[in-house]
Amino acid sequence: MNKYQRLTMLAVFGGLALTSVGCVSRDEFLRTEFARRKAAERADAAERDLADERNRVLSLEAERDALRRELDTKSAMNETLLAENKRLDEFARKLQAQMDDVLKKGVGGIEVVEVKLPPELDKALKDLAAQYPDAIEYDPQRGAVRWKSDLTFDKGSDQVKETVKQAMQAFANIVNSAAASQFEVIVVGHTDNLPIGPITGKNHPTNWHLSSHRAIAVMFALKSFGVDFHRMGVMGYGEHRPRVPNPPRGGAEENRRVEIFLVSSKEMVPGMQANAGTTSPRRTATDAASLESPKTLAGDINAEEFETP
């Protein structure tokens, strides 16, 4: 091979080498560009994820702030309710003290500790209790007929059930008999110690109301069976005169009751007997309105002193 041929070969191989180097640089460039684009896409996606996360955090913070405000509102309401409960407890204690004072003197001259009913009346009430043992009990020492609230009323209601009206009519017949003609009828409501729920509270804000309203309902039922209004009176003790201790969770059935006492008219103080001082007592418009509305008769003892909201 001469010098010219060697130079030609070197030129050819040199060109091939340069071409090879150029191809390698272009592939590397493409790979680098592809990697750069992928990295940019990942960065964009990460930025979007970060923005979404920031928005989620802002939303959670807003929700947290709303919950805090709601909690503050409920805390304020709870404090108000606690204060109201404390006030109602004080009201109940004062009213209980007043009722106890009245009882010491006799409710309108009534002594309901131990009585002796005439034999004919006593027998009639014993027979009544034997005829309706599920609904009523008779206490001869107190001259009292005890109506079981769970059978007389639905839960939280002051509407007398139809199922006990037959027994109540039979009792009214006894009250209207000659043997009971000299006796007054005192209806006393009692509840257990369970607090009043929101639905019941719309009509009966406290157990005082519920016990009084139930006593009033029984009085109106007796009126519908012919017992004269002027022979009847009503009282309500709420949960404050239990027959038995309430269990830890409250609500002893024996404490939910309405008791009816038969009290001799002779034991009533002057002015408290039916038709006292007149042969035909006049009824005012206010009296008539109160007779039309059972809730009105729940009444307040010393209402000015114990005003409730």
ZIMO-V145118 format. One record per backbone hydrogen bond with DSSP energy under -1.0 kcal/mol. CO is the residue of the C=O (numbers start at 1). NH is the residue of the N-H. E is the energy in kcal/mol with one decimal. If there is no record, write none. Layout:
BEGIN
co->CO nh->NH e->E
co->CO nh->NH e->E
END
This chain:
BEGIN
co->2 nh->6 e->-2.1
co->3 nh->7 e->-2.1
co->4 nh->8 e->-2.0
co->5 nh->9 e->-2.3
co->6 nh->10 e->-2.4
co->7 nh->11 e->-2.1
co->8 nh->12 e->-2.3
co->9 nh->13 e->-2.9
co->10 nh->14 e->-2.4
co->11 nh->15 e->-2.3
co->12 nh->16 e->-2.5
co->13 nh->17 e->-2.4
co->14 nh->18 e->-2.5
co->15 nh->19 e->-2.8
co->16 nh->20 e->-2.6
co->17 nh->21 e->-2.5
co->18 nh->22 e->-2.2
co->19 nh->23 e->-2.0
co->20 nh->24 e->-2.1
co->21 nh->25 e->-1.9
co->22 nh->26 e->-1.7
co->23 nh->27 e->-2.2
co->24 nh->28 e->-2.1
co->25 nh->29 e->-1.9
co->26 nh->30 e->-2.4
co->27 nh->31 e->-2.6
co->28 nh->32 e->-2.5
co->29 nh->33 e->-2.7
co->30 nh->34 e->-2.6
co->31 nh->35 e->-2.4
co->32 nh->36 e->-2.5
co->33 nh->37 e->-2.5
co->34 nh->38 e->-2.5
co->35 nh->39 e->-2.5
co->36 nh->40 e->-2.4
co->37 nh->41 e->-2.7
co->38 nh->42 e->-2.6
co->39 nh->43 e->-2.4
co->40 nh->44 e->-2.6
co->41 nh->45 e->-2.7
co->42 nh->46 e->-2.7
co->43 nh->47 e->-2.4
co->44 nh->48 e->-2.5
co->45 nh->49 e->-2.8
co->46 nh->50 e->-2.5
co->47 nh->51 e->-2.4
co->48 nh->52 e->-2.8
co->49 nh->53 e->-2.6
co->50 nh->54 e->-2.5
co->51 nh->55 e->-2.5
co->52 nh->56 e->-2.4
co->53 nh->57 e->-2.5
co->54 nh->58 e->-2.6
co->55 nh->59 e->-2.5
co->56 nh->60 e->-2.7
co->57 nh->61 e->-2.6
co->58 nh->62 e->-2.4
co->59 nh->63 e->-2.5
co->60 nh->64 e->-2.8
co->61 nh->65 e->-2.6
co->62 nh->66 e->-2.3
co->63 nh->67 e->-2.5
co->64 nh->68 e->-2.4
co->65 nh->69 e->-2.4
co->66 nh->70 e->-2.5
co->67 nh->71 e->-2.8
co->68 nh->72 e->-2.7
co->69 nh->73 e->-2.4
co->70 nh->74 e->-2.8
co->71 nh->75 e->-2.7
co->72 nh->76 e->-2.3
co->73 nh->77 e->-2.5
co->74 nh->78 e->-2.9
co->75 nh->79 e->-2.3
co->76 nh->80 e->-2.1
co->77 nh->81 e->-2.9
co->78 nh->82 e->-2.8
co->79 nh->83 e->-2.2
co->80 nh->84 e->-2.4
co->81 nh->85 e->-3.1
co->82 nh->86 e->-2.4
co->83 nh->87 e->-2.2
co->84 nh->88 e->-2.8
co->85 nh->89 e->-2.7
co->86 nh->90 e->-2.1
co->87 nh->91 e->-2.5
co->88 nh->92 e->-2.9
co->89 nh->93 e->-2.6
co->90 nh->94 e->-2.5
co->91 nh->95 e->-2.8
co->92 nh->96 e->-3.0
co->93 nh->97 e->-2.5
co->94 nh->98 e->-2.2
co->95 nh->99 e->-2.8
co->96 nh->100 e->-3.0
co->97 nh->101 e->-2.2
co->98 nh->102 e->-2.4
co->99 nh->103 e->-2.7
co->100 nh->104 e->-2.2
co->101 nh->105 e->-1.2
co->102 nh->106 e->-1.0
co->106 nh->108 e->-1.0
co->106 nh->109 e->-1.6
co->108 nh->269 e->-1.6
co->110 nh->107 e->-1.3
co->118 nh->122 e->-3.0
co->119 nh->123 e->-2.6
co->120 nh->124 e->-1.9
co->121 nh->125 e->-2.1
co->122 nh->126 e->-2.1
co->123 nh->127 e->-2.7
co->124 nh->128 e->-1.9
co->125 nh->129 e->-2.3
co->126 nh->130 e->-2.1
co->127 nh->131 e->-1.9
co->128 nh->132 e->-2.0
co->132 nh->136 e->-2.2
co->135 nh->148 e->-2.5
co->137 nh->146 e->-3.4
co->139 nh->143 e->-1.1
co->139 nh->144 e->-2.0
co->141 nh->115 e->-2.6
co->143 nh->262 e->-2.5
co->144 nh->139 e->-3.2
co->145 nh->260 e->-2.5
co->146 nh->137 e->-2.0
co->147 nh->258 e->-2.4
co->148 nh->151 e->-1.2
co->148 nh->152 e->-1.6
co->149 nh->153 e->-3.4
co->152 nh->161 e->-2.8
co->154 nh->157 e->-2.3
co->161 nh->164 e->-1.2
co->162 nh->165 e->-1.0
co->164 nh->168 e->-2.4
co->165 nh->169 e->-2.5
co->166 nh->170 e->-2.1
co->167 nh->171 e->-2.1
co->168 nh->172 e->-2.4
co->169 nh->173 e->-2.3
co->170 nh->174 e->-1.5
co->171 nh->175 e->-2.5
co->172 nh->176 e->-2.2
co->174 nh->177 e->-1.4
co->178 nh->181 e->-1.1
co->180 nh->183 e->-1.9
co->182 nh->265 e->-3.1
co->184 nh->263 e->-2.2
co->185 nh->233 e->-1.9
co->186 nh->261 e->-3.0
co->187 nh->235 e->-2.2
co->188 nh->259 e->-3.0
co->189 nh->237 e->-2.6
co->190 nh->257 e->-1.0
co->197 nh->201 e->-2.7
co->199 nh->202 e->-1.1
co->200 nh->203 e->-1.6
co->200 nh->204 e->-2.6
co->206 nh->210 e->-2.2
co->207 nh->211 e->-2.6
co->208 nh->212 e->-2.3
co->209 nh->213 e->-3.3
co->210 nh->214 e->-2.2
co->211 nh->215 e->-1.9
co->212 nh->216 e->-2.5
co->213 nh->217 e->-2.4
co->214 nh->218 e->-2.2
co->215 nh->219 e->-2.2
co->216 nh->220 e->-2.5
co->217 nh->221 e->-2.0
co->218 nh->222 e->-2.6
co->219 nh->223 e->-2.3
co->220 nh->224 e->-2.2
co->222 nh->227 e->-2.3
co->223 nh->226 e->-1.9
co->228 nh->231 e->-1.8
co->229 nh->232 e->-2.1
co->231 nh->185 e->-3.6
co->233 nh->187 e->-3.1
co->235 nh->189 e->-2.5
co->237 nh->240 e->-2.0
co->238 nh->191 e->-3.0
co->247 nh->250 e->-2.4
co->252 nh->255 e->-1.3
co->253 nh->256 e->-1.6
co->256 nh->149 e->-1.8
co->257 nh->190 e->-2.4
co->258 nh->147 e->-3.6
co->259 nh->188 e->-3.4
co->260 nh->145 e->-2.5
co->261 nh->186 e->-2.6
co->263 nh->184 e->-4.0
co->264 nh->267 e->-1.4
co->265 nh->268 e->-1.3
co->269 nh->272 e->-2.2
co->273 nh->276 e->-1.8
co->275 nh->278 e->-1.5
co->284 nh->288 e->-2.5
co->285 nh->289 e->-2.4
co->286 nh->290 e->-2.4
co->287 nh->291 e->-1.9
co->288 nh->292 e->-1.3
co->289 nh->293 e->-1.0
co->295 nh->298 e->-1.2
co->296 nh->299 e->-1.1
co->302 nh->305 e->-1.0
co->302 nh->306 e->-2.0
END
